[in-house]
Amino acid sequence: MQPRFCAWPSCTIWYAAFGRILGCLALLAASAAYPAAVSAQPTDSVLEDPALRQTAKEGLDLLYDMQFDEAAARFDSISRQVDDHPIGPFLSALTLWWEILMDLSDTQHDEAFYAAMGRVIARCDARLAANEGDFDAMFFKGMALGFRGRLRSNRRDWIRAAADGKRAMDYVLAVARADTTDHDFVLGPGLYNYYAALIPERYPFVRPITAFLPKGDRDLGLAQIGRTATQGYFMQTEAIYFLLQIYYLYENDYRQSVRYATLLRTRHPGNSFFHALEGRIYARWAAWNRSDTVFASILEHYRQGASGYTAPVAEQALYFLARGRMVARDYPVALSYLLSLEALSARSDEDTYFKVMGRLQQGMAYDRLGQRTRAVERYAQVLDMKAWGSSHTQAQRFMTRPYGSRE
């Protein structure tokens, strides 16, 4: 029997906490209302067609390498081959997904992405109406709901993110039950096992709700995700990326974080998103020499106009290069990076994370250079900007007592 979710509105807290994490992960959520008795079979699936599999894999690899036009050409050929199938609009939506990832502060592609995933879901629903055990319909509907939930989570739309995740997971689990030999299909159960065990530990106040859900198993989850990462076909890169996130954000394991970042960089050296993640891992664990090397390379790629190395990626590079110089107490060079960051971020009126934190770091650098008036000006500007993390708290503290002064 499938577990039931609590009724609205008592699930509000659950949606906010559980949805924030699960809704942002493709293929993950809690069990929904799809009948457990349905037995999908992967027979007659387009995913079993060798030629289509190869074309799709080529397109995905090109997409991960930021070769968007070449990837779109592969995806278009698939759409023409199966013009009424959900795989066409799904693959097209993935191109939009990566354009969104290049600058999460830019929402101009959101509606097109939601519309594309809506077309996927509509085609899946039509197939499910004719055959409730349609394997491809279940697979692509779960995927579409999962990716849509990820974007909604990024947009802090927790309620709808969790709702998408809630609907997605049962399809994912049904597909995994139907074909236990496919290494791609264990990714969804693996993610569920890991996060269903993690979330009650991290958020104790949701334990009364999680008590009604299947128990998770962190070790089993990691093993299942690892199986996809090493043996998967379509989802191998996604699985490696999830393992990187897990070890970076939750397991606090520097060695494993670096391991999976290196795997991603080796497989997709042209991917600026993975490139920046590698640098951020080094920065988090204060490996500043390695961080400086990575972000200097990113900045050079941006200046050369390399595909995928956009202004937001360059902003990250400038910020972390400045952080490295601040740690080394090389405040003039740190300030030069921060001023370049300010000039680059001025292209948009939005108070992005790096714009705000860069302004705060400017104040800190000016304080250490003995230019108190300029420092206070920067802190005041931060207080007039959007709050990110502890930006306002730090700005208020440094306005009272200069950064670096003895308590």
N, C-alpha and C positions, 0 to 999 in steps of 0.2 A: 504493500500500500504506500502511495506517495504521501509524504508529510504535508500537512496543511499550514499555510501561513495564517498569522493572526489577522483579525479583521480590522479594517480602517475604522477609527483613526488611531487605534492603539499601536499601530506599527510605525508611527511617525519617527520615533527615535531610532528604531531598527533601520528604517530606510536611510536615514541620514548617516548613520555609522556604517552599516553593512553595505549600503549602496555606494557610498563614497569609494570603497575599496573594490567591491565586486563588480559594481556597475562599470568601472573603468577598464575591466579586463575582458577581452574577447573570450567568448566561450564559457564565461563563469557567471553563476548566480545561484539562487536557491531553486528548489523544485517547484514547478508550476502545475497547471491543471491538465496537461496533456495526458491522456489515458496511459497508464503504465502497461496495460495489456497489449497495446499496439506493438507489433514486432516488425520493425523495418528491416528490409533486406537490401543489400547493396547490389542486387542483380539489376541489369539494364541501367546502371548509373553511368552518367557521362564521365564520372571520375574513374571508371574502369576502362575507358577508351584510351589505348596507349598513345595514339597520335595527339589526342586532346590533352592528355596528361603532360606530355612533353612540351607542347606549346604553352600550356599554362605555367609550367615550371620555368620555362625560359622567360616568360613575361614577368613572373614574380621576381626572378633574379635580377632582371633589368630594372624593375621598379625599385628593389632594395639598393641598387647601385645608382639611383637617381637619374636613370636614362628613361625619362618619362615618355617621350615620343615613341621610342623603340618598344617600350612596354605596351603602350596603347595600341600599337600596330598588331602585336600578338593577341591582345585581348579582343580587338575588333574582329580578327579572323575567327576567333571562337564564337563571338556573338553572331556572326553571319552563318556559322556552321549549325548552331542551335539557337535560332532567333527567338524562340518562345520560352527559353529556359532561364531560370534565375541566375545562372553563372555569368551571363553577359553583363547585366547591370551591376552585379556584385563586383566583378573584376574592375569595371569602370569606376566604381565608387572607391576602390582601393587607391587608385591614382589620386583622387581628390583627398583621400585620407592622408597621404604622404605630403601633399601640398599644404594641408592644414598643420601637420606636425612641424613643418619648416618654420612656422610662425603661429604659435597657438594664440597669440594676442589678436590675430587677424581673423575675423569671422566671415569674411566675404565668400568663402566656399561652403559655409555651414549648410545653407538651404539647399544647395545643389547636392551635397552629400546626403542630407536627410531624404531628399526626393529620390535619389538613386537607391538608397536602402529601402525606401518605401516601395519602389517598384519591385525590388527583390522579394519583399515580404508578400506583396500582392500576387506575384506569380507563384510563390510557394503556397499561399492560401488556396489559389485556384486548383493546384495539383492535389493538395490535401483534401479538398472538398470531393474530388473524384476518387482519391485513394488515401485514406488516413495513415497508411503505412508507407507512403512515398518517401524513399530514402533520400533522394536529392533535395526534395522540398524540406524535409526535416533538417538536413545538414545545413543548407544555405539560409533557412530561416533562423536557425540558432546563431549562425555566423553574423547575419545582418543585424539581429537584435543585440548581439554582443558588441559589435563595433559601434552601433548607434549609441548604446549605453556608455561606451568609453568616451565618446565625444560629449555626451550630456554630462558625464562626470567631470570632464575637463572644464565644462562651462558651469560647473557647480550647480547643476540642475539635478540634485541628489534624488528627488522623489521619482522623476521619470527615468533616471539612470538605473535606479534599483528596480523599477518596474520592468524595464527592458531586460535586465539581468535575470529577474525572476522568471520571465517568460522564456528566456534563452536556454536556461540550464537543462530543462527537461528534454528539449530536443537534442541537446548535446549528449546527455546521458543515454537517451534512446539509441542514438547513432552508435555510441560506444558499445552498448549492449549488443547491437545487431552485428557488429564486426569487431571482435576482440583481437583480431590478428593485425589490424591496421595500426601502425605506430603513430599516425597522426591523430587518431580518434581518442587516444588515451590522454591527450593534453587537457581536454575539458575536465574529466574526472580528477586528473592530477591537480589542476588548479583548485577544484572544489575541495579536495582532501586537504590541501595545504592551508587554504584560507579558512576553511571551516574549523580547523584546529587553532589557527593563529588568532582569529578575531575574538573569540571569547577570552583569550589570554590578554590581548591588548585592550579590549573594551569590555571589562567585567559587567558593566550595566546591561549588556545585551544578552547575558547568559540565560535569563529566564526565557528568552525567545529562541535562542539557539538550541535550547534543550529539546525543542520539538523537531529539530532537523537531524538528518543523519550525522553521526559523529565524524569528525575529520581525523586525518592521520598525517602529520607533517612529513614523517619519513617516507611513507608510501607516496604521498603527493610529490615529493621531490624526486622519488624514483620514477614515477610515471612521467613527469615533465622531462626528466633526464632521458627517458626512453625516446620521446619524440625528438629531443634535441640531438640525439646521436643517430637515430634510425628513421626519423620522419622523412616524408617526401615534400609535401606542400608546406607543412607547418614547422619545419626544422628551425628556421630563423626566428620565428615567433617564440618557439620554446626556449631557445637560447636567450632571447631578449627577456623573457619572463624570469628565467633563472638569474640573469644579471640583476634585475630589479629586486628579486627576493633577497639575494645575498647583499645587495647594496643598501636596501631600505630596511629589511627586517632581521636578517641574520647577522648583520654587522660583521661580515667576513670579507676582509680586504683581499685576501688571496684568491678566493673564488670569484669575487667581483671582477678582479683583473683578468682572471682566466676567461670568463665569458665575454668580457669586453674585447679581449684579444681575439677570441673566436669570431666575433661579429666583424671586427676590423679586418681579419684575414679573409673572411668570406665575402665581405662587401666593402672594399677599401675606399670606394667613392661615396659612401654614405656619410654625409655630414652630421646627421643625427647621432649615429653610433660613434663618430669621431669625437663629438663634444661630450658624449657620455663617458668615454674613456678618460678625457681630461678631468671631468668632474669627480670621477672616482679617485684619481690621484690627489685632487685638491681636498677632498673630504678627509683623506687620511694623511694630509700634510706632506705628501710626497711632491714638494713644490718644484723640484728640478724636472721631474717627469711631467708634471702639470704644465710647466712653462713650455716645455718642448712641444707638447701636444697642441696647446692653444696658439703658440707662435706659428705652427704649421697650418692650423685652421685659418688664422688671419692671413697668411700668405695665399692660401687657396681662395679666400674671399677676394683679395686684391687682384688675383689673376682671373677672376670671373668664373671659377670652376662651378659646374652644375651642382645645385643644392646648397652651395655655400652663400647663403643669403645674409642680408644685413642683421637679422636677429641672431644668427649663428655667430657673426662677427662681434655683436654686442657681448655675447657670452665670453668670447675669447678675450676681449679687451678687459672685461670685468675681472676675470680670473688671473690674467696677467698682472693686473693692478694689485690684486690680492697677494699674489706671490711676491711682488716688490714691497708691499706693505710689511709682510712678514720678515723680509730681508732688511727692513728699515731703509730702503732706498726710496724715500718719499718723493723726490723730484721725478723719478721715472714713473713711479706709481701714479702721480698726478697727471703726467703726460698721457698715460693710457686712459685715465678717467675723463680727461677733457676730450679725448678722441671719442670715448663712449658717449659723452654728452652731445657732441656734434652729430654723431651717427643716429642717436635715438631721437634727435630733434625733428626727424622726418615725420614723426607721429605725435599727436597730442596726448595719446594714452600714456598713463603712468604705469609702464611695465615694471616688472620686478627689477630688471637690471638698470633701468633708468633711475628708479628710486634708490636702490642700494648703491648705485654708482655715485649719486649725489651725496649720500651719507658718507661714503668712503672719501669723497672729496673733502668734506668737513674734517674728517679724521686726519687726512694728510696735511691739510692746512694747519691744524692744531699742532702737529708734530714739527711743522716747519716754522712755528712761532707766529703764524698769521691768524691771530685769534678773530679779528673782525670778519675776515672771509669765512672762517670756519663757522662762526655763528650764523652768518648769512645762509650757508648751505644747510645747517640744521633747521633753520626756520623754513626754508624751502621744502625740506623733507616733511615737515609737519603739515604743510599745505598740500602735500601729495597723497596719493592712495597709500594706505598702510599695508605693508608687506611684512609678515612675521613680526619681528620686534623693532622695525624701523622707527616707529614713533617713540617707543620707549627709549631706545638708544639716543635718538636725536634730542629728546628732552633731557636725558641725563648729561649728555655732552654740552648742552647749552648751559647747564648749571656748573659743571666741572669739566674742563678741557680734556679731550681724549688723551690718554697717556700720562695724565697728572697723577701723582701719588694720592691715594685716599687718606 
